[in-house]
């Protein structure tokens, strides 16, 4: 039986116990982040995205749209910024249970800046050890990922693995090139004081989510199942009270005030609303091994 000290203890709603758990382990499992109909809607939109029916997905080959639904999905590994084209993915950014947790662990004002739709069919790779904050450098360490399972996520099909508590030092570890066929991106974090044996797999049913800190070390392995997917929607959020220097500053701009403004407010107010919102990112496909985890 799971206990409060068990990092895999599932939570049904936000609560003081959830905040304490998140602070200790760097992540929480949230049950029923999306309902069955919401999961089905995202999965239906995934097919439409891959076919190009919802608009252009940059990097998708023209022939990607041909064939039955199964063939079309298997041509993709990950689509970045699906919320730009998919109504279901856009709604998922605002999921009530998710926002309740975000305001508990981040604060009252929360913005989203990225979404990723992973379509990992059998044999497809995972991602090596990394920290999201390495790629999305928030100024106040408020970066929070919400990884929503769209299929039951298991060890066999490539669920997330985490190193509980690895966020607490607040250290960004170095990254190096890797060519392990189990992983799609070319870099991996290394030289951290944790062992692979300390990692725990986070197996969750479709609709549940893993909410985790930007400094938490995590990875996923190949989908080693014989047939089927491990689809997931990974959304990234942070405090709206903090600037986001996600891109190099303009020629006349100091890094201290650099601010990526392609955001979606999901809770509270945006103190930087006077800057406006820019449509900077485009939905795009990430092919295997392109090292594009940060784009």
N, C-alpha and C positions, 0 to 999 in steps of 0.2 A: 504494500500500500504506500502511495506517495505521501510524503510529509512536507511540512513547510520548508524544511531544509533541503528537500529534494529539488534539484534544479529543474526537473521535468514536471513538477507539480502544475497541472492545468488550472487556469483561472477562467471563470465564466464571465466575470465583469471586473471593472476597475474597483479597487479597494485599497485601503492602507497596506494590507498584506501584500498586494501586488507590487506596490511601489518599493517596499522593503526588499521583496524578492528580486526585483529588477536591479536595485542598487547592489545587492550581494552577488548575484550571478551574472548580471549583464544582459539578461534576456528573460522573457516570460512566454509561456504558451497560452494563447488566448483561444478559448473554445468558441466556435460559431461566429467567427469574425464576419463571414459572409454566410447567408442562408443558401439552401440548395438551389433556389431559383436564381440567386445572384451568381453563384458559381457556374450554373448552366449558361447564363447570359454571357459571362466572360469567355467561356469555352466556345460558345457559338460565334462570338465576335472574333475569336482567335482564327477561326477558319476564314471568316470574311476578310480579316486583315491580311492573312497569307495569300489570299486570292487577289488582293488589291481592290476588293469591292467597297472598302471604306475610304479609299484614297491611296495615294502613292506611299509605299514603304521603300525608302531609299535603300539601295543596295540589293534589293530583291531582283533576281534574274527574271527576264520576261517569261521564261518557260515555267517559273515557279507556280503559276496559277493553274496549270493544266493538271488533269487527273481527278481522281475522287478525293474526298476530304482527307482520307488517311494519307494518300500520297502527297498532297499539298502540305500538310502539317509536318511531315517527316523531312521536308526540305529546309526547315528552319530550326535553329537552335534557340535564338533569343531575338526579340524585337524590342528595341529601346523606345521609350515614350509612347506606348500604345494609347495612353489617355488622350493623345493629340487627335486620334482618329476614331477610337472605339468608345461609344457612349457607355457601355458596361464598365470598361476600365476606368473611365472618368468618374462614374458613380462610385466605384470601389474606393477611390481616394477619400471619399467622404463617409465611408461606412460608419454607422453610429457607434458600434462597439469599439472599433479601432480608434475613432476620435476621442472617445471617453478615456481610453488608455493613454493616448498621446498627451492629452491635457494633464493627466495625472503625473506622467514621467517627464514631460518637457516644460509645461506651463500653460497658461491660458491662451496664448497667441501662437498658432502653429501654421506653418506653410509647408507645402509639398513642392519639390523641385524635380522629381524624377520618378518614372515608373519603368519597369522592365517586365516583359512577358517571356518566361522561359518555357520552351517546348522541347522537352528532352525525351526523345524516343529511345528505345533500347539501343545500347551501344554508344549513345552520345555521351560526351565527356561532361565532367563537373567543373568546379573551379578550385584552384589550390588555396592554401591558407592565405587569408587576406583580411584587412580591416577596411571597412567602408570609408572611414575618415581619411584614409590615405588618398582616396580618390576624390572625396567631397570634403574639403577642409573647412568645416564650420569654425567660426571664431570663438564659440563658447562651449564646444564639446556637446552640443545638443543634438547632433545627428542621430536619428533613430530610423531603423529599417523595419518595415512590416512585410514579412514574407508569408504570403497567403497560399496555402496548398489548394490547387484546383483539381488534383487527383490525390488519393491517399498517398502520402509520402512515406516511403519505407527505406530501410537499408538497401534492399535489393534494387529499388528503382532510382536511388540517388538522393536521399533526403539530406537535409543540412546536418553537419556535425559542428559542434561548438566546443570551445575551451572555456568552461564556466569560470567567471571571475577574472578572465584575462583582460578585461576592460579597466580594472581598478587602478592600475598604475598610470593610466593616461599617457602611455608611451606609444608612439608610432614606430613600428619596427622596420628595418630595412627590407627592401625587396630585391629579388634577383631574377634573372631569366631562368626559365625551366622548360623542358621539352618532354615532360611526362605525358604520355598519351591519355592518361586518365583525366587530364585537365585541358580546358580550351584556351584560357588566357595565358599569355607568355610569362607573366611574373608571379612570384610567390613570396610571401613574407617569410623571414627566417631569423635566426639568432634571437629567439624569444625564450624566456625561462619556463617553458611549459613543454610537456611531452605529448606526443601523439596518443600515448596510452591514457592520458587524462581526458581525451576528447569523448564526448557523448553524442550519440545519434539522436536527432529530434524527429521521431516518427509521429506524424499527426494525420488525422483524417482530412479529407477535402472539406474546405470551409474554415478550418482552424488556421491560426497564424502563429508565427514566431516573431515576437517584437523584440528587437535587440539594439544595443548601444553601438554607435559607430566605431568604438575602439575594440569591440569584441572580436577576437580571432575566430574565424569560421571558414568552413569549406564544404564542398559537396563532391561526391565521387560519381563515377559513371553509372548510368542506368544499365545495370547488368541483367535486367529482366528479359525474358524470352520475347515478350510482346507487350507493348503498351507504353504509355507516357508517364512522365512526372512533370506535369505542367504546374507552374507557379507564377503568381503575380507579386513582384517585389517593388514596393513603393518606399521612397525616401522622404523623410520629413525633418524639420528642425524648428527651432524657435524663430518666430517672425520678428523678434526683437533684435536678432543678430544679423549683421551683414554676411553675405556669402561670397567670399573671394574665390569663386570656382573657376574663373577664367582669368588670364593675365589682364592687368588693368590697361585702360586706354592710354595713349601717349601722354595725355595731360592729367591722368588720374593717379593718385597715390594708392598703393596696395591697401593701406589702412581703411580706405573708403570704397574699395572695389566691391561691387555688389551685383551678383547674378540676379536678374529680375524676371526670368521666365518661371514664375511661381504660381501656385494655386493655394489660396487661403482656405484652410479647412476648419479653423476655429479662431475665435477672438478677432482682434484688429491687427492691421499691418501698420506699424509705426512709420514705415517708409513708403506709404502709399503715394506720397507726393512724387516719388520717382517714377510712378507708373509701372505697368507690366509690359514686357517685351515678348514677342513670339520668336524666340531664338532657336529652340530645338525642333527637330523634325523626327517623325517616326522613321526608324531605320533598322535594317536587319544586321545582325552581327554574325559574320561567318566564323567558323571554327578557327582558333589559333591566330586571330588578328590582333590580340592584345588590347581589345577595345573595351575592357571593363569600365573604363572611366569616361566613355563617350556614349 
